[in-house]
């Protein structure tokens, strides 16, 4: 038998007790890795390096992302990046973001913050913790 523990449980767990209950088994310690989905509107190399340096599990999507797929994936948050898009894509991206608001924690920065704020206004939602929306001018890794 295998006992799986998250890193959060280790502080409170007595591994020796688990092993004594099952002397032929073992304990597996599951790492606490954040899962981040990124909607890339022009992600720069520096931002990729910051995220990679944090040892996150990352999925990167382009402007043609599928909101249903993003919502179905296990993630701690969705990040909408800074970047440049055509005006013809703006409304499409905004409508897709509107489908995800309140369902997952969403962080927007730079232009991603502006389009996320516009999507939130489109459904009468304010940026605050209760609505799972966060915005900033520059990417802050600690917001994830």
C-alpha positions, 0 to 999 in steps of 0.5 A: 500500500502507498500513502500519498501526502502533500507537502502541506500535510508533512508539517502535521504528519508523522511519517513513522506512524504511517510506515508502522501501520504498513511495514511493506508500504511506503510514503510518497510525498507529493510536491506542492507545484502551482498550476498556471494557465497563461493566455499569451497576448505577447509574453516576453522572455523575461516573464517566461523566465520568472514563471519558469524560475518558480517551478510552476506547471504551466500551460500557455495558450494564444489569443485563440484560447478555448475558455471551456478548456481553460476552465476544465484544466486544473489550475491555481490561476489564469494569467492574461499577459501584456501584449499587442492584439488586433482590434478585430481580436479584442471583442472576441478575447473579451467575450471569452474572458467574460465566460471565465470570470468568477469561475477561476482566479484570473490575473491580468497585467499590462494590456491583459489587465485592461482587456480583463477589466473591460470584460469584467465591466461588461458583466458588471463585476469589480476587480476584487478578491471576492470576484477572483480578479486581480490586475496590475500594471506589471507582472508580479509573480507573487500574485499567482 
